[in-house]
Amino acid sequence: MTGEASSRRVSFVDEVFDLDGLLSDEERGWQSKARSFATERILPTIEQDFENQYFRRELVPELGAAGFLGMHLTGYGCAGAGAVSYGLACLELEAADSGWRTFVSVQGSLAMTAIHRFGSDEQRQRWLPGMASGSWVGCFALTEPTGGSDPAGMLTTARRDGDDWVIDGAKRWIGLASIADVAVVWAHTDAGVRGFLVPTSTTGFAATPIDTKLSMRASIQCDIRLDAVRVPYSAMLPGARGLSGPFSCLNEARFGIVWGAMGAARSCLDAAIGRARAREVFGKPIGATQLIQAKLADMLVEYEKGVLLALHLGRLKERGALTPAQISVGKLNSVREALRIASEARAILGGDGVTSEFPVMRHLANLESVRTYEGTDEIHQLILGRALTGLNAFA
Ligand code: TGC
């Protein structure tokens, strides 16, 4: 980012929308820490990393030291923060880049949550402290090359062979897999879907980054091959039986997206406001025209609604009252509106909007991935349709 976009440190949007007044001191502290991390450690190199398709691995232990990895979990070196604090961290990290919020989601909400919630105490002791510190990276292998919307149709299998499990199959779009130390692999067994902790050094495990992505380029997503991967019986997560195991981890990741996507939206809205104030056309700033002001006002309204919805869901989560359908409302709304805000911001920036001098096109490209993973718009519409009607329209 250069020029007018990079010289600002305070969000114009924050000046209008007093979110601070709705937060506790602790929540403001986490938000401030995440914003500083994003500003000082991610933003200076993000355009270059996005262009070069480079994942800045050295930031992982820094994220761990700051407490962002598995920050909503308790014990095992995790910070034990509240849901709103975690959401605010996701918002601030994604205001820099969706790839870094995705990292925190995959590591904390998916891989660590699976181990924390469903693992044996031995599994937790073995993996969680190193993952919380960022010494170790985890990935969550659910989606397959044949599709991600219907995990019940997964083709990966795990069969018993003596004291071992032998896993065969393939996974796709798996974040961090090529740098991960452990993969949480979901597979069909004779007793339904089960999860397995597979050290990525295990013979037969191979992860290959997907390098044709035009989105999330500062992040890593991979194809995984599992060819007769042999793990001991103790590698199975004892507490996860059936699809409710991986789905309950997806709930955590989707909750982070509800907040995170609003961070990307805020960054785009900020860029558009800055441009509207500075750019002169027909002898005056474009921000002095009614057409631009109407666009900015609509963008702000959707941003504020999105953040207030995220906050409401966070408060429900803290009371243990958040349902999967409510998370679907948030995921669907946040990503859809963030995409609209990013697209409007791109238009306000004119031709410069497609350059890397502003963060908008990068956010727009990233949000297309965010729209697709952890349940597409259509999946969340169908989850809500089922909740409203009691009728299943998936098939
Ligand atoms: P359904 O019959 O509805 O449910 C099967 C079992 O799961 C339970 N369940 C849930 N539990 C917790 N949270 C949820 N949100 C749950 N949704 C369902 C359900 O109660 C039942 O439990 P039980 O005990 O009775 O067996 O299952 P279905 O097959 O009809 O599901 C339909 C649908 C569409 C809701 C589900 O398939 C779905 O959510 N699909 C989207 C999956 C998705 O988001 N995939 C993308 C994942 S992203 C990825 O894999 C990459 S990892 C991230 C990265 O690395 O970047």
Residues whose N, C-alpha, C, O or C-beta is under 5 A from the ligand:
A	BS01	TGC	V106 F140 L142 T143 G148 S149 D150 P151 A152 W173 I174 G175 G242 L243 S244 F247 S248 N251 P324 Y373 E374 G375 I379
